[in-house]
Amino acid sequence: MNKFLASAVCAALLSIGGAAIAQDYNKVPAGDAQYRQCLSYAAKLYEGGNEKSPIAGQSKAQAWCTCMWNETPDDFKGNLVTFSETRKGKETNKTCEKYSDWGG
């Protein structure tokens, strides 16, 4: 019984943490080309992106791309998906997989 309660408390804290993170990210401007490219490219490479994320109103791919868009430097002009697969981008990818509840 105690293990169940501990698991429930951990799950609740994680969901609260996800909500807190969501408030920290800037909204991606409508029509942002880099964000659109991220969604399109991710849809071609990965499965499960259309599933609901912990972020209200966003699919896992939308939440992941929003996170990647916010976590890369302001002057980053490349492809967010290919960046996530580089040595330098792997840590950002881990953060965004956690944020969106999408990944392996």
N, C-alpha and C positions, 0 to 999 in steps of 0.2 A: 504494500500500500504506500509506503514512504517513497519507494522508487517511482511509482506512478505520479505522486504529488510533485516530486522533484522534477520529473520530466515535464509536467504541465506548467510548472513555474518557469522552467527554462524556455519552453515554447512561447509563453506569454511575454517574457522579457525580450526574446528575439523579435517577436512581432512588434513590440513597442520600439525596439531599436531600429527596425526597418522603417517605421513611420517617422522616427526622428531624422533618419538619414534623408528621407524623401523631402523633408522640409528644408534641408540644407542645399539641395541642388537647384540651380537656376533652371527655369523653364526654357526649353529649346525654342528659339524663335520660329514662328510658322514659316514653312517653306525652306528651312535651312538645308542646303544641298548636302553637307557632310552627314547630317542626321539621316536624310532620305537615303543616301548611299549606304549608310550603315544598315538600315532596315532591309534594303533590297539585297545587299550582299550577304547578310546574315541569313536571310530566308533561303538563299540558294545553298548555303554551306551547312546549316544546322537544322536540326529537328526540334520541335516543341516550342518554337518562338511565339506561336499564337496562343499558347496557354496563358491563363490568368497569372499575373505576378502578384506579389504582396502589396504592390503599389496600386492604389485605387485608380481604376480607369486605364491601366496600362497592361499590355501583354508583356510576357517575359522579354521579348525582343525589344519592345519600346522602352521598358525599364532599363535593360542592359545598354542600349544605345544612348539613352539619356545619361546614364552613369558614365559611360565612356566619353561622351561629349563633354561632360563637366570635369572629368578627371584628367583629361589631357591638357597640356598647356594652351593658353589662348592663341598662341601663334602656330599651333599644330594645324597643318593643312592636308595631311594625308588621309588614307583610308583607315577608319577606326577599327574595322574588323581585322585587317592585315596587321595593324599595329598591335592588337591584342595578342597576336600569335608570335610576336618577336620576343627576344630575351628581355628587352627593356619594357615591353608592354605586359608581360605575364603577371606582374603584381597588380597592375590596374585591372587586368582581366579577372583575377581572383576576387578583388573588391566588388566588381560589377556583377560577377556571377552570384555572389552572396546577396547583393542588393536586389537583384532581380529574381532570385531563387531559380536560376537557370544555369546549368553547367554540370560538370562531372566531377 
